[in-house]
Amino acid sequence: MERTWPWISTVARLALAAVFLIAGGLKVGDLNESARAVKAYQLTSYDTAKIIGAAQPFLEIALGLLLLAGIATRLVAGISAVLLVIFIAGIVSAWARGLQIDCGCFSSGGELAAGRDTAYGLDILRDVAFLALAGILLWKPRSRYSADNVLMGVGR
């Protein structure tokens, strides 16, 4: 089993990289819309939501690129895990307060149109699965085809 962990970690690293690159890429084109999605959670002022909404896509893209390259994998997995816990807490909070919003994870987010239902349970399950990927990388960060291996001289 010890020989398969680098491959399992590689799949986890690349999958989590794809998640962050897609999520950040979908938001980076309209930072005002990203701010509105953050504001829909009703946890911050609009000014704070604008800052978070503007920074979040770039943070997600940066995490995705670092994971894709395999640079500082354990550290990046830790930051990813914290971010995912924040996302999960936000969704749980919105659900508990009866808000009718789209989580904005892979979309523009914000208030749901009349007749549309929330998918909070599925959103949370999805993010818990992403958190599990980060957990794998925290536990076993060594993976194939990563810059960490080159920098640490692994495989020489």
PLY file of the C-alpha trace (Angstrom):
ply
format ascii 1.0
element vertex 156
property float x
property float y
property float z
element edge 155
property int vertex1
property int vertex2
end_header
0.00 0.00 0.00
2.90 2.35 0.73
3.84 2.33 -2.96
0.35 3.43 -4.00
0.15 6.48 -1.72
2.13 8.75 -4.04
-0.37 7.94 -6.79
-3.37 8.47 -4.51
-1.87 11.79 -3.42
-1.26 12.73 -7.05
-4.93 12.17 -7.88
-5.98 14.15 -4.79
-3.57 16.99 -5.62
-4.66 17.26 -9.26
-8.37 16.94 -8.42
-8.17 19.67 -5.77
-6.14 21.82 -8.18
-8.88 21.44 -10.79
-11.55 22.38 -8.24
-9.81 25.61 -7.28
-8.80 26.53 -10.82
-12.34 26.05 -12.11
-14.00 27.79 -9.15
-11.60 30.74 -9.25
-11.66 30.93 -13.03
-15.46 31.14 -13.10
-15.43 34.03 -10.61
-12.44 36.08 -11.73
-14.23 37.51 -14.75
-16.75 39.47 -12.69
-15.44 40.51 -9.29
-18.58 42.56 -8.55
-20.67 39.44 -9.02
-18.28 37.56 -6.76
-18.78 40.27 -4.12
-22.56 39.96 -4.44
-22.28 36.20 -3.91
-20.28 36.77 -0.70
-22.74 39.46 0.45
-25.68 37.05 -0.07
-24.44 35.09 2.97
-25.22 38.18 5.10
-22.14 37.67 7.26
-20.25 40.85 6.38
-20.82 44.40 5.29
-20.94 45.08 1.56
-17.50 46.73 1.69
-15.99 43.65 3.35
-17.84 41.39 0.92
-16.32 43.38 -1.97
-12.81 42.78 -0.62
-13.45 39.09 -0.02
-15.22 38.71 -3.36
-12.32 40.38 -5.17
-9.61 38.37 -3.38
-11.26 34.95 -3.31
-10.99 34.07 -7.02
-7.31 34.98 -7.05
-6.67 32.96 -3.89
-8.46 29.97 -5.42
-6.47 30.28 -8.65
-3.20 30.61 -6.73
-3.98 27.53 -4.64
-4.94 25.64 -7.80
-1.72 26.57 -9.59
0.43 25.66 -6.58
-1.34 22.31 -6.27
-1.08 21.68 -10.00
2.67 22.26 -9.86
3.02 20.43 -6.55
4.75 23.30 -4.77
4.59 23.31 -0.93
1.88 20.69 -1.17
1.31 20.16 2.57
1.17 23.91 3.27
-1.16 24.57 0.34
-3.34 21.62 1.40
-3.57 23.14 4.88
-4.61 26.53 3.51
-7.08 24.77 1.22
-8.54 22.85 4.17
-9.04 26.05 6.17
-10.71 27.71 3.19
-12.98 24.71 2.66
-13.98 24.68 6.34
-14.89 28.37 5.99
-16.95 27.57 2.88
-18.73 24.72 4.68
-19.41 26.91 7.73
-20.84 29.61 5.46
-23.20 27.17 3.76
-24.28 25.67 7.10
-24.89 29.19 8.41
-26.99 30.15 5.39
-28.98 26.92 5.70
-29.54 27.36 9.44
-30.76 30.94 8.94
-33.13 29.92 6.13
-31.42 31.97 3.43
-32.41 31.06 -0.12
-29.10 31.53 -1.95
-26.86 29.73 -4.40
-23.57 29.00 -2.64
-21.58 30.68 -5.41
-19.03 27.89 -5.35
-19.01 27.27 -9.10
-21.47 29.95 -10.16
-22.33 33.58 -9.69
-24.14 32.81 -6.43
-26.55 35.19 -4.77
-30.27 35.06 -4.19
-32.13 32.18 -5.82
-34.85 32.95 -8.33
-38.42 32.16 -7.31
-39.19 28.46 -7.56
-35.57 27.32 -7.28
-34.58 25.27 -4.27
-31.33 25.35 -2.39
-28.92 22.44 -2.60
-27.17 23.03 0.71
-26.91 19.36 1.63
-25.25 18.50 -1.68
-23.03 21.61 -1.48
-21.83 20.57 1.96
-21.23 16.95 0.91
-19.27 18.14 -2.12
-17.12 20.46 -0.02
-16.54 17.72 2.58
-15.28 15.51 -0.27
-12.92 18.32 -1.33
-11.85 18.66 2.32
-11.07 14.92 2.31
-8.76 15.49 -0.68
-6.97 18.22 1.27
-6.78 15.84 4.23
-5.09 13.19 2.10
-2.48 15.77 1.07
-1.95 16.90 4.65
-1.37 13.32 5.70
0.60 12.10 2.66
1.80 15.14 0.68
4.38 13.31 -1.45
2.97 12.80 -4.92
4.16 12.04 -8.42
5.10 14.73 -10.93
5.43 17.50 -8.38
7.89 20.35 -8.00
8.29 19.31 -4.37
9.99 16.12 -5.57
12.42 18.10 -7.73
13.12 20.63 -5.00
13.68 17.91 -2.40
15.70 15.70 -4.73
13.26 12.78 -4.44
13.84 10.06 -7.00
17.50 10.85 -7.63
0 1
1 2
2 3
3 4
4 5
5 6
6 7
7 8
8 9
9 10
10 11
11 12
12 13
13 14
14 15
15 16
16 17
17 18
18 19
19 20
20 21
21 22
22 23
23 24
24 25
25 26
26 27
27 28
28 29
29 30
30 31
31 32
32 33
33 34
34 35
35 36
36 37
37 38
38 39
39 40
40 41
41 42
42 43
43 44
44 45
45 46
46 47
47 48
48 49
49 50
50 51
51 52
52 53
53 54
54 55
55 56
56 57
57 58
58 59
59 60
60 61
61 62
62 63
63 64
64 65
65 66
66 67
67 68
68 69
69 70
70 71
71 72
72 73
73 74
74 75
75 76
76 77
77 78
78 79
79 80
80 81
81 82
82 83
83 84
84 85
85 86
86 87
87 88
88 89
89 90
90 91
91 92
92 93
93 94
94 95
95 96
96 97
97 98
98 99
99 100
100 101
101 102
102 103
103 104
104 105
105 106
106 107
107 108
108 109
109 110
110 111
111 112
112 113
113 114
114 115
115 116
116 117
117 118
118 119
119 120
120 121
121 122
122 123
123 124
124 125
125 126
126 127
127 128
128 129
129 130
130 131
131 132
132 133
133 134
134 135
135 136
136 137
137 138
138 139
139 140
140 141
141 142
142 143
143 144
144 145
145 146
146 147
147 148
148 149
149 150
150 151
151 152
152 153
153 154
154 155
